[in-house]
Amino acid sequence: QVQLAESGGGLVQSGGSVKLSCAASGGTFSTFAMGWFRQAPGKEREFVATISTSSGNTRYADSVKGRFTISRDNGKKTVYLQMNSLKPEDTAVYYCAGGYRLSYYSWDYDYWGQGTQVTVSS
């Protein structure tokens, strides 16, 4: 059974930076494509970024392109999301997810973390 645990969220001022981490246990982390999604209050969960098994391919939502960077360390079984130039509209619960293919869609991911809150104050 694969378990994912996010950390690193918190309160940050607009324009600031936060780095989220997602540590995996169980399963073979290096075989999973990993993604980050977010959900703001009253809104549906949305795609943020995804990374392939070997970090060779990454994809980003247009809303975060150029500001966020996804990366992974297969040796540490951890995926990261570096978030720079944060805006109040980035406020959400951020979830990491693992699946068997690179995808923009939440239904393609089989494993999910519990989420970590990121709040950006204006």
Solvent accessible surface area in square Angstrom, and as a share of the most:
residue,aa,sasa,rsa
1,Q,179,0.80
2,V,13,0.08
3,Q,120,0.53
4,L,12,0.06
5,A,54,0.42
6,E,12,0.05
7,S,63,0.40
8,G,44,0.43
9,G,31,0.30
10,G,34,0.33
11,L,134,0.67
12,V,23,0.13
13,Q,138,0.61
14,S,55,0.36
15,G,54,0.52
16,G,23,0.22
17,S,63,0.40
18,V,21,0.12
19,K,105,0.44
20,L,0,0.00
21,S,30,0.19
22,C,0,0.00
23,A,51,0.40
24,A,11,0.09
25,S,58,0.37
26,G,36,0.35
27,G,46,0.44
28,T,75,0.44
29,F,3,0.01
30,S,49,0.32
31,T,72,0.42
32,F,7,0.03
33,A,4,0.03
34,M,0,0.00
35,G,0,0.00
36,W,0,0.00
37,F,3,0.01
38,R,14,0.05
39,Q,62,0.28
40,A,24,0.19
41,P,118,0.74
42,G,93,0.89
43,K,139,0.59
44,E,151,0.68
45,R,90,0.33
46,E,77,0.35
47,F,25,0.10
48,V,1,0.00
49,A,0,0.00
50,T,1,0.00
51,I,3,0.01
52,S,17,0.11
53,T,51,0.30
54,S,88,0.57
55,S,52,0.34
56,G,62,0.60
57,N,73,0.37
58,T,47,0.27
59,R,97,0.36
60,Y,44,0.17
61,A,21,0.16
62,D,122,0.63
63,S,64,0.41
64,V,1,0.00
65,K,118,0.50
66,G,82,0.78
67,R,34,0.12
68,F,5,0.02
69,T,73,0.42
70,I,5,0.03
71,S,47,0.30
72,R,25,0.09
73,D,48,0.25
74,N,55,0.28
75,G,76,0.73
76,K,141,0.60
77,K,84,0.36
78,T,14,0.08
79,V,0,0.00
80,Y,42,0.16
81,L,0,0.00
82,Q,54,0.24
83,M,0,0.00
84,N,59,0.30
85,S,59,0.38
86,L,1,0.01
87,K,82,0.35
88,P,54,0.34
89,E,123,0.55
90,D,1,0.00
91,T,35,0.20
92,A,2,0.01
93,V,41,0.24
94,Y,0,0.00
95,Y,34,0.13
96,C,0,0.00
97,A,0,0.00
98,G,1,0.01
99,G,0,0.00
100,Y,136,0.52
101,R,152,0.55
102,L,54,0.27
103,S,10,0.06
104,Y,104,0.40
105,Y,116,0.44
106,S,40,0.26
107,W,194,0.68
108,D,26,0.13
109,Y,11,0.04
110,D,85,0.44
111,Y,49,0.18
112,W,75,0.26
113,G,10,0.10
114,Q,118,0.52
115,G,12,0.12
116,T,18,0.11
117,Q,83,0.37
118,V,0,0.00
119,T,48,0.28
120,V,7,0.04
121,S,41,0.26
122,S,131,0.84
